Structures are given as structure tokens and as C-alpha cells.
Amino acid sequence: MVDKIEATDPQTVVFRLKFATAAFLPALADPYAFIYKKELLDSDPRWFEKQIMGSGPFRFKESCLSG
């Protein structure tokens, strides 16, 4: 489903999908699909077991699902 992932700046990640799908957004919210900073896991691979890292709000520029 994901064609490419780009880090356009230190605070932005762009997911380019192979096709428009409503299934991608719930997949990001899945509690088993966390995104952690590489530095944290490099220093302690089990960091997430006792720590919490918030992802902050998601903001979308446009919706490919509206139409």
C-alpha cells in the first residue's frame, strides 16, 4: 500500500501511497504500529516498555479520499 516514505524536514514525514485507500489512516492509529525516534531505540531497544512518547497532532494538507 505504501509506495514511498519521505522525510521532507525534521518534523514532517510524507507517505506516498500506491493507491488511495481509507485503510491507511486506521493503520497509522493502530496501537501496535508506533513510530519511535531512532536515537531512543538505538540507546535502549526496550525503551518503549516503560516510557511514553507522544506523537503530537496529525495535520493533513489535503485529503485524497474526498471527492
N, CA, C and O atoms as CSV, one atom per row, in Angstrom:
chain,resi,resn,atom,element,x,y,z
A,1,MET,N,N,0.817,-1.185,0.000
A,1,MET,CA,C,0.000,0.000,0.000
A,1,MET,C,C,0.865,1.255,0.000
A,1,MET,O,O,0.496,2.245,-0.632
A,2,VAL,N,N,2.017,1.243,0.699
A,2,VAL,CA,C,2.911,2.407,0.755
A,2,VAL,C,C,3.943,2.295,-0.363
A,2,VAL,O,O,4.658,1.299,-0.466
A,3,ASP,N,N,4.008,3.313,-1.181
A,3,ASP,CA,C,4.967,3.338,-2.276
A,3,ASP,C,C,6.299,3.912,-1.823
A,3,ASP,O,O,7.362,3.387,-2.157
A,4,LYS,N,N,6.229,5.010,-1.050
A,4,LYS,CA,C,7.463,5.693,-0.649
A,4,LYS,C,C,7.208,6.487,0.623
A,4,LYS,O,O,6.107,6.994,0.838
A,5,ILE,N,N,8.231,6.592,1.466
A,5,ILE,CA,C,8.177,7.416,2.667
A,5,ILE,C,C,9.295,8.438,2.568
A,5,ILE,O,O,10.449,8.084,2.328
A,6,GLU,N,N,8.952,9.705,2.752
A,6,GLU,CA,C,9.943,10.784,2.654
A,6,GLU,C,C,9.935,11.610,3.930
A,6,GLU,O,O,8.874,11.872,4.497
A,7,ALA,N,N,11.107,12.017,4.381
A,7,ALA,CA,C,11.230,12.971,5.488
A,7,ALA,C,C,11.607,14.298,4.860
A,7,ALA,O,O,12.780,14.553,4.589
A,8,THR,N,N,10.615,15.141,4.630
A,8,THR,CA,C,10.864,16.395,3.915
A,8,THR,C,C,11.566,17.443,4.769
A,8,THR,O,O,12.234,18.333,4.244
A,9,ASP,N,N,11.414,17.334,6.085
A,9,ASP,CA,C,12.154,18.166,7.036
A,9,ASP,C,C,12.143,17.425,8.371
A,9,ASP,O,O,11.488,16.389,8.478
A,10,PRO,N,N,12.847,17.921,9.392
A,10,PRO,CA,C,12.947,17.181,10.654
A,10,PRO,C,C,11.616,16.903,11.358
A,10,PRO,O,O,11.559,16.052,12.246
A,11,GLN,N,N,10.553,17.603,10.979
A,11,GLN,CA,C,9.271,17.405,11.659
A,11,GLN,C,C,8.166,16.904,10.738
A,11,GLN,O,O,7.003,16.867,11.140
A,12,THR,N,N,8.505,16.519,9.513
A,12,THR,CA,C,7.487,16.116,8.550
A,12,THR,C,C,7.843,14.785,7.905
A,12,THR,O,O,8.972,14.578,7.460
A,13,VAL,N,N,6.868,13.888,7.860
A,13,VAL,CA,C,7.004,12.618,7.152
A,13,VAL,C,C,5.870,12.551,6.135
A,13,VAL,O,O,4.709,12.791,6.469
A,14,VAL,N,N,6.213,12.225,4.899
A,14,VAL,CA,C,5.227,12.128,3.834
A,14,VAL,C,C,5.145,10.666,3.396
A,14,VAL,O,O,6.147,10.059,3.018
A,15,PHE,N,N,3.935,10.118,3.455
A,15,PHE,CA,C,3.693,8.760,2.985
A,15,PHE,C,C,3.047,8.850,1.608
A,15,PHE,O,O,1.953,9.397,1.474
A,16,ARG,N,N,3.709,8.323,0.586
A,16,ARG,CA,C,3.153,8.279,-0.770
A,16,ARG,C,C,2.567,6.880,-0.956
A,16,ARG,O,O,3.277,5.875,-0.910
A,17,LEU,N,N,1.261,6.847,-1.163
A,17,LEU,CA,C,0.575,5.571,-1.310
A,17,LEU,C,C,0.531,5.135,-2.771
A,17,LEU,O,O,0.535,5.968,-3.678
A,18,LYS,N,N,0.490,3.835,-2.986
A,18,LYS,CA,C,0.365,3.301,-4.342
A,18,LYS,C,C,-1.023,3.562,-4.903
A,18,LYS,O,O,-1.204,3.663,-6.117
A,19,PHE,N,N,-2.014,3.672,-4.000
A,19,PHE,CA,C,-3.389,3.934,-4.404
A,19,PHE,C,C,-4.122,4.558,-3.227
A,19,PHE,O,O,-3.736,4.356,-2.076
A,20,ALA,N,N,-5.162,5.302,-3.502
A,20,ALA,CA,C,-5.951,5.935,-2.443
A,20,ALA,C,C,-6.738,4.858,-1.694
A,20,ALA,O,O,-7.398,4.020,-2.308
A,21,THR,N,N,-6.663,4.889,-0.380
A,21,THR,CA,C,-7.371,3.910,0.430
A,21,THR,C,C,-7.685,4.485,1.801
A,21,THR,O,O,-6.863,5.180,2.397
A,22,ALA,N,N,-8.864,4.194,2.288
A,22,ALA,CA,C,-9.247,4.635,3.628
A,22,ALA,C,C,-8.638,3.743,4.701
A,22,ALA,O,O,-8.694,4.090,5.881
A,23,ALA,N,N,-8.066,2.622,4.337
A,23,ALA,CA,C,-7.497,1.681,5.307
A,23,ALA,C,C,-6.167,2.164,5.882
A,23,ALA,O,O,-5.727,1.661,6.916
A,24,PHE,N,N,-5.526,3.123,5.234
A,24,PHE,CA,C,-4.205,3.557,5.696
A,24,PHE,C,C,-4.272,4.346,6.999
A,24,PHE,O,O,-3.434,4.147,7.878
A,25,LEU,N,N,-5.249,5.233,7.141
A,25,LEU,CA,C,-5.343,6.054,8.361
A,25,LEU,C,C,-5.558,5.214,9.616
A,25,LEU,O,O,-4.869,5.448,10.610
A,26,PRO,N,N,-6.471,4.252,9.624
A,26,PRO,CA,C,-6.590,3.401,10.819
A,26,PRO,C,C,-5.319,2.599,11.092
A,26,PRO,O,O,-5.004,2.312,12.247
A,27,ALA,N,N,-4.598,2.241,10.049
A,27,ALA,CA,C,-3.346,1.502,10.242
A,27,ALA,C,C,-2.327,2.357,10.997
A,27,ALA,O,O,-1.564,1.835,11.809
A,28,LEU,N,N,-2.309,3.667,10.736
A,28,LEU,CA,C,-1.408,4.558,11.469
A,28,LEU,C,C,-1.803,4.677,12.933
A,28,LEU,O,O,-0.944,4.853,13.798
A,29,ALA,N,N,-3.089,4.583,13.213
A,29,ALA,CA,C,-3.588,4.729,14.577
A,29,ALA,C,C,-3.540,3.417,15.354
A,29,ALA,O,O,-3.830,3.399,16.550
A,30,ASP,N,N,-3.186,2.346,14.709
A,30,ASP,CA,C,-3.114,1.036,15.357
A,30,ASP,C,C,-2.114,1.098,16.512
A,30,ASP,O,O,-0.980,1.531,16.314
A,31,PRO,N,N,-2.509,0.676,17.702
A,31,PRO,CA,C,-1.592,0.773,18.843
A,31,PRO,C,C,-0.353,-0.110,18.714
A,31,PRO,O,O,0.577,0.020,19.510
A,32,TYR,N,N,-0.323,-0.992,17.742
A,32,TYR,CA,C,0.848,-1.852,17.543
A,32,TYR,C,C,1.773,-1.313,16.468
A,32,TYR,O,O,2.756,-1.971,16.127
A,33,ALA,N,N,1.493,-0.144,15.927
A,33,ALA,CA,C,2.289,0.429,14.851
A,33,ALA,C,C,2.887,1.764,15.280
A,33,ALA,O,O,2.767,2.759,14.566
A,34,PHE,N,N,3.530,1.787,16.444
A,34,PHE,CA,C,4.126,3.014,16.948
A,34,PHE,C,C,5.331,3.422,16.122
A,34,PHE,O,O,6.015,2.579,15.542
A,35,ILE,N,N,5.584,4.718,16.074
A,35,ILE,CA,C,6.785,5.246,15.429
A,35,ILE,C,C,7.630,5.887,16.527
A,35,ILE,O,O,7.197,6.838,17.177
A,36,TYR,N,N,8.831,5.363,16.729
A,36,TYR,CA,C,9.729,5.864,17.761
A,36,TYR,C,C,10.953,6.511,17.118
A,36,TYR,O,O,11.335,6.172,15.998
A,37,LYS,N,N,11.555,7.443,17.842
A,37,LYS,CA,C,12.797,8.053,17.374
A,37,LYS,C,C,13.890,6.995,17.336
A,37,LYS,O,O,14.023,6.189,18.257
A,38,LYS,N,N,14.654,7.006,16.278
A,38,LYS,CA,C,15.735,6.041,16.112
A,38,LYS,C,C,16.743,6.148,17.253
A,38,LYS,O,O,17.255,5.137,17.734
A,39,GLU,N,N,17.023,7.370,17.678
A,39,GLU,CA,C,18.002,7.574,18.748
A,39,GLU,C,C,17.581,6.867,20.039
A,39,GLU,O,O,18.422,6.315,20.748
A,40,LEU,N,N,16.284,6.885,20.341
A,40,LEU,CA,C,15.802,6.230,21.557
A,40,LEU,C,C,16.003,4.722,21.498
A,40,LEU,O,O,16.465,4.114,22.462
A,41,LEU,N,N,15.658,4.128,20.376
A,41,LEU,CA,C,15.788,2.682,20.257
A,41,LEU,C,C,17.242,2.251,20.094
A,41,LEU,O,O,17.606,1.143,20.487
A,42,ASP,N,N,18.072,3.113,19.520
A,42,ASP,CA,C,19.498,2.803,19.442
A,42,ASP,C,C,20.122,2.766,20.833
A,42,ASP,O,O,20.975,1.925,21.116
A,43,SER,N,N,19.693,3.682,21.700
A,43,SER,CA,C,20.265,3.731,23.048
A,43,SER,C,C,19.694,2.640,23.953
A,43,SER,O,O,20.390,2.142,24.837
A,44,ASP,N,N,18.425,2.266,23.736
A,44,ASP,CA,C,17.784,1.229,24.546
A,44,ASP,C,C,16.671,0.584,23.725
A,44,ASP,O,O,15.591,1.164,23.611
A,45,PRO,N,N,16.900,-0.598,23.150
A,45,PRO,CA,C,15.895,-1.241,22.304
A,45,PRO,C,C,14.579,-1.549,23.026
A,45,PRO,O,O,13.567,-1.787,22.368
A,46,ARG,N,N,14.572,-1.550,24.345
A,46,ARG,CA,C,13.356,-1.839,25.110
A,46,ARG,C,C,12.797,-0.576,25.772
A,46,ARG,O,O,12.018,-0.666,26.721
A,47,TRP,N,N,13.193,0.597,25.275
A,47,TRP,CA,C,12.794,1.882,25.833
A,47,TRP,C,C,11.282,2.009,25.968
A,47,TRP,O,O,10.787,2.501,26.982
A,48,PHE,N,N,10.559,1.574,24.967
A,48,PHE,CA,C,9.108,1.747,24.910
A,48,PHE,C,C,8.351,0.947,25.969
A,48,PHE,O,O,7.170,1.203,26.202
A,49,GLU,N,N,9.006,-0.010,26.607
A,49,GLU,CA,C,8.314,-0.840,27.588
A,49,GLU,C,C,7.943,-0.078,28.860
A,49,GLU,O,O,6.980,-0.435,29.538
A,50,LYS,N,N,8.702,0.968,29.182
A,50,LYS,CA,C,8.436,1.719,30.413
A,50,LYS,C,C,8.299,3.219,30.190
A,50,LYS,O,O,8.101,3.968,31.146
A,51,GLN,N,N,8.402,3.661,28.955
A,51,GLN,CA,C,8.344,5.082,28.633
A,51,GLN,C,C,7.181,5.361,27.693
A,51,GLN,O,O,6.676,4.455,27.029
A,52,ILE,N,N,6.762,6.618,27.643
A,52,ILE,CA,C,5.714,7.045,26.728
A,52,ILE,C,C,6.256,8.191,25.879
A,52,ILE,O,O,6.896,9.106,26.396
A,53,MET,N,N,5.999,8.136,24.591
A,53,MET,CA,C,6.390,9.214,23.693
A,53,MET,C,C,5.170,9.572,22.860
A,53,MET,O,O,4.700,8.755,22.068
A,54,GLY,N,N,4.659,10.765,23.026
A,54,GLY,CA,C,3.505,11.205,22.249
A,54,GLY,C,C,3.915,11.572,20.842
A,54,GLY,O,O,5.040,12.013,20.608
A,55,SER,N,N,3.006,11.391,19.910
A,55,SER,CA,C,3.296,11.699,18.514
A,55,SER,C,C,2.845,13.102,18.123
A,55,SER,O,O,3.227,13.603,17.066
A,56,GLY,N,N,2.035,13.739,18.967
A,56,GLY,CA,C,1.531,15.058,18.627
A,56,GLY,C,C,0.361,14.950,17.671
A,56,GLY,O,O,-0.005,13.850,17.257
A,57,PRO,N,N,-0.232,16.090,17.313
A,57,PRO,CA,C,-1.403,16.059,16.433
A,57,PRO,C,C,-1.001,15.781,14.985
A,57,PRO,O,O,0.087,16.147,14.540
A,58,PHE,N,N,-1.890,15.140,14.282
A,58,PHE,CA,C,-1.692,14.926,12.855
A,58,PHE,C,C,-2.413,16.035,12.112
A,58,PHE,O,O,-3.563,16.345,12.424
A,59,ARG,N,N,-1.758,16.630,11.141
A,59,ARG,CA,C,-2.371,17.670,10.320
A,59,ARG,C,C,-2.221,17.267,8.862
A,59,ARG,O,O,-1.121,16.952,8.409
A,60,PHE,N,N,-3.318,17.276,8.136
A,60,PHE,CA,C,-3.309,16.886,6.739
A,60,PHE,C,C,-3.437,18.110,5.846
A,60,PHE,O,O,-4.262,18.988,6.100
A,61,LYS,N,N,-2.616,18.167,4.796
A,61,LYS,CA,C,-2.697,19.264,3.847
A,61,LYS,C,C,-3.926,19.116,2.969
A,61,LYS,O,O,-4.616,20.097,2.693
A,62,GLU,N,N,-4.203,17.898,2.529
A,62,GLU,CA,C,-5.338,17.652,1.652
A,62,GLU,C,C,-5.771,16.212,1.844
A,62,GLU,O,O,-5.016,15.385,2.355
A,63,SER,N,N,-6.961,15.929,1.440
A,63,SER,CA,C,-7.472,14.580,1.547
A,63,SER,C,C,-7.633,13.989,0.163
A,63,SER,O,O,-8.315,14.558,-0.690
A,64,CYS,N,N,-7.005,12.847,-0.060
A,64,CYS,CA,C,-7.149,12.180,-1.347
A,64,CYS,C,C,-8.446,11.371,-1.381
A,64,CYS,O,O,-8.821,10.840,-2.427
A,65,LEU,N,N,-9.136,11.276,-0.230
A,65,LEU,CA,C,-10.340,10.473,-0.159
A,65,LEU,C,C,-11.604,11.296,-0.392
A,65,LEU,O,O,-12.678,10.735,-0.605
A,66,SER,N,N,-11.483,12.614,-0.352
A,66,SER,CA,C,-12.670,13.438,-0.613
A,66,SER,C,C,-12.826,13.599,-2.121
A,66,SER,O,O,-11.851,13.541,-2.869
A,67,GLY,N,N,-14.004,13.792,-2.531
A,67,GLY,CA,C,-14.108,13.977,-3.961
A,67,GLY,C,C,-15.471,14.121,-4.389
A,67,GLY,O,O,-15.730,14.286,-5.581
